[in-house]
């Protein structure tokens, strides 16, 4: 029997870890290193073809996350029902860290084997293979407005293939994966009919393909929401690791940070990309190749948050095993398994990210600049409605029609939600002001963090704990670059935004579902609940499915008038409607009694409302002031 795969700790010298790169820069049409691109794609295709019983096969690695209910690679602890992963808990971000490292290791080793088969320029191919790291898909980046990258949506791709090195067109291994029959038989009924992974399936049968047009429409329409979600994660709102790490709601508190988390953003990407395919369900999501690029970005945001705010897993939980990921051979779980304490420093796992050249306040500001709003202009002209009377008791939205709604259709119109008490209109940035701010903030940050936008710049050398090294010609000096760009955070105007704070029972509908906000016939925001269809198969789900999940959605655009001001608060309910959707059908709200929706205004001060010291002495800005006194309940059963 072969030895199990071990992710050994690496004792790297400071500054020698290789930085993971954004997927467009790494695998796109103009890759930073064409040889690494070609080797990566060949290696990915190779592990997809391996026997599903091989622990180095894509099928086995994907199966760690959910189905099938089988142990992985001789790990001594029996696999918990439905998967090893810990959704809804404080170890959610750290568990996925060694998971990405596992597939990174397998692909790198496969790429090295392929590199050694080239008959020309073999030394260069081998050198490229030795530098391979798994790329991340930054779905919050400015270029996301162009849609899901073509490396995930093209059915074929051209590479300089081994052994000749000549151009060859091959099936794109990142487009879809053919699921082994033995594994497919364990899938939920809704997904068992698809022998290959699909996104927004075109039919309900085995001939289904991915509807790329619907994927792109669904994704691009929500890019502004994802960027807003990412900003809230770093603006000082989410101070607690318990809030940051997972989507489980603390039902005893309405604090703003309680409604937002890294896992909540992660959930919405699963819904936006899956569209009813495998990515939409925790049991099957990892079988879609895009899953790992998505989670690599989740890991990147974890790294940025930890480095900016010096915040990590509570000491009571740092030593808990993150199975089935081994750091050594043996049978003692505590001694052989990675823990959150082990993997806090990414260098121990052999990688870093470009942003980690910064730390503390400088990293926080740079990240917020990277994800600054591109525009506050509404998607469509908003006509100010006539005033409405406030009813004595809340009135719920009308019940949905009994006819099913096609998966690709927008939610049907409903009667307006209950208008909140009248409040004065607060000033909002005009479109021209916000565009100017965004252009200034993103000009240099986008170029620095995403090398694909600068053909002449090499990937910056990596560092440890955010300290630039003297040998790095591209060492980042945020003060110098801010000055050169004429950016002074304190001089930027404040911005008023409106968020919908939502909570609902995780397993309210025994499977994944969405809460969709609509304004003027267009989708304004979507809250996706990433729930298992058969929670009783998962030990973790049995424990957590009695808890509420929560999230914060930016609905400012839907409530912004053409002149840049907000619609008065007492008229919000006449603009926004809400619908619960599952498997293409609208679900009566009466079937989701746990659903609660609150609206909250907030004011962003780019200079920060106050500076807060972290335990290590770092400081960060609280850039958002929430109007806690103005918390408006629009739906509460």
Buried (B, 14 or more C-beta within 10 A) or exposed (E): EEEBBBBEBEEBEEBBBBBBBBBBBBBBEEBBBEBBBBBBBBBBBBBBEBEBEBBBBBBBBBBBBBBBBBBBBBBBEEBBBBBBBBBBBBBBBBBBBBBBBBBBBBBBBBBBBBBEEBEEBBEEBBBBBEEBBBBBBBBBBBBBEBBBBBBBBBEEBEBBBBEEBEEBEEBBBBBBBBBBEEBBEBBBEBBBBBBBBBBBBBEBEEEBBBBBEBBBBBBBBBBBBBBBBBBBBBBBBBBBBBBBBBBBBBEEEBBBBBBBBBBBBBBBBBBBBBBBBBBBBBBBBBBBBBBBBBBBBBBBBBBBBBBBBBBBBEEEBBEBBBBBBBBEEBEEBEEBBBBBBBBBBBBBBBBBBBBBBBBBBBBBBBBBBBBBBBBBBBBEEBEEBEEEEEEEEBBBBEBBEEEEBEBBEBBEEBEBBBBBEEBEEBEBBBBEBBBEBBEBBBBBBBBBBBBBBEEEBEBBBBBBEBEBBEEBEBBBEBEEBBEEBEBEBEEBBBBBBBBBBBBBBBBBBBBBBBBBBBBBEBBBBBBBBBBBBBBEBBEBBBEBBEBBBBBBBBBBBBBBBBEBBBBBBBBBBBBBBBBBBBBBBBBBBEEBEEBBBBBBBBBBBBEBBEEBEBEEEBBBBBBBBBBEEBBBBBBEE
